[in-house]
Amino acid sequence: MASTLLRGTLSAFSRAAIVHTTSKVNLLAPIACRTIRNASTYSAATNSQEDMLAYREKPDSLSYFTGNYKYNDLLIELNAMYKLHNKPQQQASTAAVLPSDLASEAEPSNQVYTWKLRDKMSEFLGIPLTTSQWRKIVTQLNMLASLPKPLPVQVESELSKYTRFDSAQQTQIKRKELDDLGRSFAVGRRKESSARCYVVEGEGKIMVNGQELGAYFNRLVDREEVTWPFECTSTLGKFNAWIVVEGGGSTGQAQAIKLGLGKALLVHDPELKPTLRKAGCVTRDPRVVERKKEGQKGARAKYTWVKR
């Protein structure tokens, strides 16, 4: 009986010891994992610190780490060039030394620069530019262009990169001339109408689509529109006109013919341009009918609103 009790006590004591040991292991397991993790993190941090301390090549630009370093470098370069060549004291001394007549002869005429537009300048520089950034660049370019003339060679070469048109590439405007039969040709447009007009010296006949002017246009207002270029220049009865017009209504066709005849008269006598322009026979009227909007009755009109 005593041996049985002793064996039971020993078995219970062993079981309690095993449970206690297991609980200790379970408690120490997260600590061990955390220690391993911290050790790996420390090694990674040590490696990254060594990478940071490693030698790296420095960027050429001081503003490399800005949002748009090429744009900032350009502003700095243009400003530095302006400060280098802007010497007011030297200018004043030079002007004082030169006589007044020689100074007037040495000063050339002011050249007007036209700079590239924002999209073209952005494409040229290879960087995206906002409108405000483009204006700042143009301001710096205008400051360089305002330097005393003649401009230094370095400034001239720098400004030539940003000019809108190269003088060597500009093509001369071809002036229209009379054909072999002495006719001038011009096209006039208004709304949906398009008129091809031929004008030649004659006795004052006007043919529209193969018909006489009075037979084609029934309204007096339309006939007066057609003859207005001749009346305002006092050339009525001195030119014959042959017109082919299509599209639009009577008003649009009459005003298209008026514009075409005004342009054709300029080929015969360019000195009539101020008179024709003042009379409205040179500039096209760009007004057209406004389109109908979706969900509306017309261009501006709305459908009647009904509550229920």
C-alpha positions in Angstrom: 0.0 0.0 0.0 2.8 2.4 0.8 4.7 1.5 -2.4 1.6 2.2 -4.4 1.2 5.7 -2.9 4.8 6.4 -3.5 4.7 5.5 -7.1 1.5 7.7 -7.6 3.2 10.7 -5.9 6.3 10.3 -8.1 4.3 10.1 -11.3 2.3 13.2 -10.4 5.4 15.1 -9.6 7.0 14.1 -13.0 4.0 15.2 -14.9 4.0 18.6 -13.1 7.7 19.0 -13.9 7.1 18.2 -17.6 4.2 20.7 -17.8 6.3 23.4 -16.1 9.2 22.8 -18.5 6.9 23.0 -21.6 5.3 26.3 -20.4 8.8 27.8 -20.0 9.7 26.7 -23.5 6.5 28.2 -24.9 7.3 31.5 -23.2 10.8 31.7 -24.4 10.0 30.9 -28.1 8.8 34.4 -29.0 11.8 35.9 -27.3 14.1 33.7 -29.3 12.3 34.6 -32.6 12.5 38.3 -31.7 16.2 38.1 -31.0 16.8 36.4 -34.3 14.7 39.1 -36.1 16.5 41.9 -34.4 19.9 40.4 -35.3 18.9 40.2 -39.0 17.5 43.8 -38.9 20.7 45.0 -37.3 22.8 43.2 -40.0 20.6 44.7 -42.8 20.9 48.2 -41.2 24.7 47.8 -41.0 24.9 46.8 -44.6 22.7 49.8 -45.7 24.8 52.1 -43.6 27.9 50.8 -45.3 26.2 51.4 -48.7 25.4 55.0 -47.7 29.0 55.6 -46.7 30.3 54.1 -50.0 31.6 56.6 -52.5 29.2 57.8 -55.1 29.7 60.1 -58.1 28.4 63.6 -57.4 25.9 65.0 -60.0 27.1 67.8 -62.2 24.1 70.0 -61.5 23.6 71.8 -58.2 19.9 71.5 -58.6 19.9 67.8 -59.6 17.6 66.9 -56.7 15.0 69.5 -57.5 11.8 68.6 -59.4 13.0 69.9 -62.8 16.7 70.5 -62.6 17.1 71.2 -66.3 14.7 74.1 -66.1 16.3 75.5 -62.9 19.8 75.2 -64.5 18.6 77.1 -67.6 17.3 80.0 -65.4 20.5 80.1 -63.5 22.6 80.1 -66.7 20.6 82.9 -68.3 20.6 85.0 -65.2 24.4 84.5 -64.8 24.9 85.5 -68.5 22.9 88.7 -68.0 24.9 89.7 -64.9 28.1 89.0 -66.7 27.4 91.3 -69.6 25.3 93.9 -67.8 27.8 96.6 -66.8 26.1 100.0 -66.3 29.2 101.9 -65.3 31.1 100.8 -68.3 28.1 101.7 -70.6 28.0 105.2 -69.0 31.7 105.8 -69.5 31.6 104.6 -73.1 28.6 106.9 -73.8 30.5 109.8 -72.3 33.6 109.2 -74.4 31.8 108.9 -77.7 30.5 112.1 -79.4 26.8 112.4 -79.8 26.9 112.0 -83.7 29.2 109.0 -83.5 27.1 107.4 -80.7 23.9 107.7 -82.8 25.6 106.1 -85.8 27.1 103.3 -83.7 23.7 102.4 -82.2 21.9 100.0 -84.5 18.1 99.6 -84.7 16.4 97.6 -82.0 15.7 94.1 -83.2 12.4 92.5 -82.1 12.7 88.9 -81.0 9.9 86.5 -81.2 10.4 83.5 -78.9 9.3 79.9 -79.3 5.9 79.1 -77.9 5.5 76.9 -74.9 5.0 73.6 -76.7 7.9 74.2 -79.1 10.2 75.3 -76.4 9.3 72.3 -74.3 10.1 70.1 -77.2 13.4 71.9 -77.9 14.5 71.6 -74.2 13.2 68.1 -73.8 11.4 68.9 -70.5 7.8 69.5 -69.7 7.0 73.2 -69.2 4.1 74.9 -67.6 2.9 78.3 -68.7 4.4 80.0 -65.7 7.7 78.3 -66.3 7.7 79.3 -70.0 7.0 82.9 -69.0 9.9 83.0 -66.6 12.2 81.7 -69.4 10.9 84.4 -71.7 11.4 87.1 -69.1 15.1 86.0 -68.8 15.5 86.0 -72.6 14.0 89.5 -72.8 16.4 90.7 -70.2 19.3 89.4 -72.3 17.8 91.0 -75.4 17.7 94.3 -73.6 21.4 94.5 -73.2 23.2 97.4 -75.0 23.8 96.8 -78.7 25.7 95.3 -80.3 25.1 92.2 -78.3 28.0 90.0 -77.4 28.5 86.9 -79.6 27.8 84.6 -76.7 24.4 86.3 -76.1 23.5 86.4 -79.8 24.2 82.6 -80.1 22.2 81.9 -77.0 19.2 84.0 -78.1 19.2 82.5 -81.6 18.3 79.1 -80.0 15.0 80.3 -78.7 13.8 82.5 -81.5 10.6 81.4 -83.1 11.7 81.8 -86.7 15.1 81.8 -88.3 15.6 84.8 -90.6 17.4 82.5 -93.1 14.4 80.2 -93.2 11.7 82.8 -93.6 10.1 82.7 -97.0 8.9 85.8 -98.8 5.2 86.1 -99.2 4.2 85.5 -102.8 2.2 88.4 -104.2 -0.6 87.3 -106.5 -0.3 88.4 -110.1 -2.6 88.6 -113.1 -2.8 85.6 -115.4 -2.1 85.7 -119.2 -5.6 87.0 -119.9 -5.3 89.9 -117.4 -7.6 88.3 -114.9 -7.2 88.3 -111.1 -8.5 85.4 -109.0 -9.6 85.3 -105.3 -11.8 83.2 -103.1 -14.3 84.6 -100.6 -16.1 82.7 -97.9 -19.0 83.5 -95.5 -20.9 81.0 -93.3 -21.3 78.0 -95.5 -20.9 79.8 -98.8 -17.7 79.9 -101.0 -17.3 82.2 -104.0 -14.5 82.0 -106.7 -14.2 85.4 -108.3 -12.4 86.4 -111.5 -12.0 90.1 -112.2 -10.8 91.7 -115.4 -10.9 95.2 -116.8 -14.0 95.8 -118.8 -17.3 97.7 -118.9 -18.8 96.6 -115.6 -20.7 93.3 -116.2 -21.1 90.9 -113.3 -22.1 87.3 -114.0 -22.9 84.9 -111.1 -23.1 81.2 -111.9 -23.8 82.1 -115.6 -26.6 84.6 -114.8 -26.8 88.3 -114.6 -26.5 89.9 -111.2 -30.1 91.1 -111.2 -31.4 87.7 -112.3 -29.5 85.7 -109.6 -30.1 87.9 -106.6 -33.7 89.1 -106.2 -33.2 91.3 -103.2 -31.7 94.7 -103.5 -29.6 94.3 -100.3 -27.8 91.3 -101.8 -27.0 93.1 -105.1 -25.7 96.1 -103.1 -23.4 93.7 -101.1 -21.9 92.4 -104.4 -21.2 95.8 -105.9 -20.0 97.4 -102.7 -16.2 96.7 -103.4 -16.5 98.6 -106.7 -18.6 101.4 -105.2 -16.3 102.2 -102.3 -13.2 102.3 -104.6 -15.0 104.3 -107.3 -14.3 101.5 -109.9 -17.9 100.6 -110.7 -18.2 100.1 -114.5 -14.4 99.6 -114.9 -14.1 95.9 -114.2 -16.0 92.7 -115.3 -16.5 89.9 -112.8 -17.2 86.3 -113.3 -18.2 84.5 -110.1 -18.9 80.8 -109.3 -20.6 80.6 -105.9 -21.9 77.6 -104.0 -23.3 76.7 -100.6 -25.3 78.7 -98.1 -28.2 81.1 -98.7 -28.5 84.3 -100.6 -27.1 86.5 -97.8 -24.0 84.2 -97.2 -23.4 84.0 -100.9 -23.6 87.8 -101.4 -21.2 88.5 -98.6 -18.8 85.7 -99.8 -18.8 87.4 -103.3 -18.1 90.8 -101.7 -15.0 89.4 -99.9 -13.8 87.6 -103.1 -14.2 90.7 -105.3 -12.4 92.9 -102.7 -9.4 90.5 -102.7 -9.4 90.3 -106.5 -9.3 94.1 -106.8 -6.2 94.2 -104.6 -4.4 92.2 -107.3 -5.1 94.9 -109.9 -4.3 97.8 -107.5 -2.7 97.1 -104.1 -3.0 100.8 -103.1 -6.8 100.2 -102.7 -6.2 98.1 -99.6 -6.8 100.8 -96.9 -10.0 101.8 -98.6 -11.2 98.2 -99.0 -10.2 97.3 -95.4 -12.1 100.2 -94.0 -15.1 99.2 -96.1 -15.0 95.6 -94.7 -14.1 94.0 -98.1 -10.8 92.3 -97.1 -11.3 90.7 -93.7 -13.5 87.6 -93.5 -16.4 87.6 -91.0 -15.8 84.5 -88.9 -19.3 84.4 -87.4 -21.3 81.2 -88.0 -24.5 79.8 -86.6 -24.0 78.2 -83.2 -24.7 74.5 -83.0 -27.7 73.0 -81.2 -26.9 71.6 -77.8 -27.8 68.2 -76.6 -30.8 68.2 -74.3 -31.9 71.7 -75.4 -34.3 73.0 -78.0 -31.7 75.0 -79.8 -28.3 76.6 -79.4 -29.5 78.6 -76.3 -33.2 77.9 -76.1 -34.4 75.4 -73.5 -37.4 73.2 -73.4 -40.3 74.3 -71.3 -39.9 73.2 -67.7 -42.9 71.2 -66.4 -43.0 70.6 -62.7 -45.2 67.4 -63.0 
